[in-house]
């Protein structure tokens, strides 16, 4: 589960991850339902009304991981770290000096 907050509006986004798209949507909807039930139970204390704007739908294709992007980021990080390690090494003195 991943929960995100909007800075511009009082909106909470809930994203589910699972082995199947249908399960991911079910997890997100279950989490949203539990949050709404909790909000309703405590509305008298908080004065906040919690409501669903829309339910989660199963995605058409996986959204993560993105293998080409992951490989590119990993390779770039490796090259950068190798360059930093090489540059941070103390200079060797020539033999006989």
C-alpha positions as CSV (number, residue, x, y, z in Angstrom):
1,X,0.0,0.0,0.0
2,X,1.1,3.5,-0.7
3,X,-0.7,6.6,0.6
4,X,-0.1,10.0,-0.9
5,X,-1.4,13.4,0.2
6,X,-2.2,16.4,-2.0
7,X,-0.8,19.7,-1.0
8,X,-3.3,21.6,-3.1
9,X,-6.5,19.9,-1.8
10,X,-7.6,17.7,1.1
11,X,-7.3,14.5,-1.0
12,X,-5.7,11.2,0.0
13,X,-4.6,8.8,-2.7
14,X,-4.3,5.1,-1.9
15,X,-2.4,2.7,-4.2
16,X,-2.3,-1.0,-3.8
17,X,0.3,-3.5,-5.0
18,X,-0.2,-7.2,-5.5
19,X,0.6,-10.1,-7.8
20,X,-2.6,-9.5,-9.9
21,X,-4.2,-6.3,-11.0
22,X,-7.5,-7.3,-9.5
23,X,-5.9,-8.0,-6.1
24,X,-4.2,-4.6,-6.2
25,X,-7.5,-2.8,-6.8
26,X,-9.2,-4.9,-4.0
27,X,-6.4,-4.0,-1.5
28,X,-6.7,-0.3,-2.3
29,X,-10.5,-0.3,-2.1
30,X,-10.3,-2.3,1.2
31,X,-7.8,0.3,2.7
32,X,-10.0,3.2,1.5
33,X,-13.1,1.5,3.0
34,X,-11.3,1.0,6.4
35,X,-10.1,4.6,6.4
36,X,-13.6,5.9,5.6
37,X,-15.1,3.7,8.4
38,X,-12.5,5.0,10.9
39,X,-13.2,8.6,9.8
40,X,-17.0,8.1,10.2
41,X,-16.5,6.6,13.7
42,X,-14.5,9.6,14.8
43,X,-16.3,12.3,12.9
44,X,-17.7,13.7,16.2
45,X,-14.2,14.1,17.6
46,X,-12.5,15.5,14.5
47,X,-15.3,17.3,12.7
48,X,-13.9,15.9,9.5
49,X,-16.1,14.1,6.9
50,X,-14.3,11.4,5.0
51,X,-15.7,10.3,1.7
52,X,-14.6,8.3,-1.4
53,X,-14.2,10.2,-4.6
54,X,-13.7,7.1,-6.7
55,X,-12.9,3.4,-6.3
56,X,-9.7,1.7,-7.5
57,X,-9.8,0.0,-10.9
58,X,-7.5,-2.8,-11.9
59,X,-4.7,-1.5,-14.2
60,X,-4.5,-2.7,-17.7
61,X,-0.8,-3.4,-17.4
62,X,1.8,-3.4,-14.6
63,X,2.9,0.0,-13.6
64,X,6.1,-1.2,-11.8
65,X,8.8,-2.3,-12.1
66,X,10.0,-0.7,-15.3
67,X,13.0,-3.0,-16.2
68,X,14.6,-0.7,-18.8
69,X,14.5,2.3,-16.5
70,X,15.8,0.3,-13.5
71,X,18.7,-1.1,-15.5
72,X,19.6,2.4,-16.8
73,X,19.5,3.9,-13.4
74,X,21.5,1.1,-11.9
75,X,24.2,1.3,-14.7
76,X,24.4,5.1,-14.4
77,X,24.8,4.8,-10.6
78,X,27.5,2.2,-11.0
79,X,29.5,4.4,-13.4
80,X,29.1,7.4,-11.2
81,X,30.2,5.6,-8.1
82,X,33.2,4.1,-9.9
83,X,34.2,7.6,-11.1
84,X,33.9,9.0,-7.6
85,X,35.9,6.1,-6.1
86,X,38.7,6.6,-8.7
87,X,38.8,10.4,-8.1
88,X,38.8,10.0,-4.3
89,X,41.8,7.7,-4.3
90,X,45.1,9.3,-3.2
91,X,47.6,9.9,-6.0
92,X,50.4,7.3,-6.2
93,X,54.0,8.5,-6.0
94,X,56.3,7.5,-8.8
95,X,58.9,4.9,-7.9
96,X,62.3,6.3,-7.1
97,X,61.2,9.8,-6.1
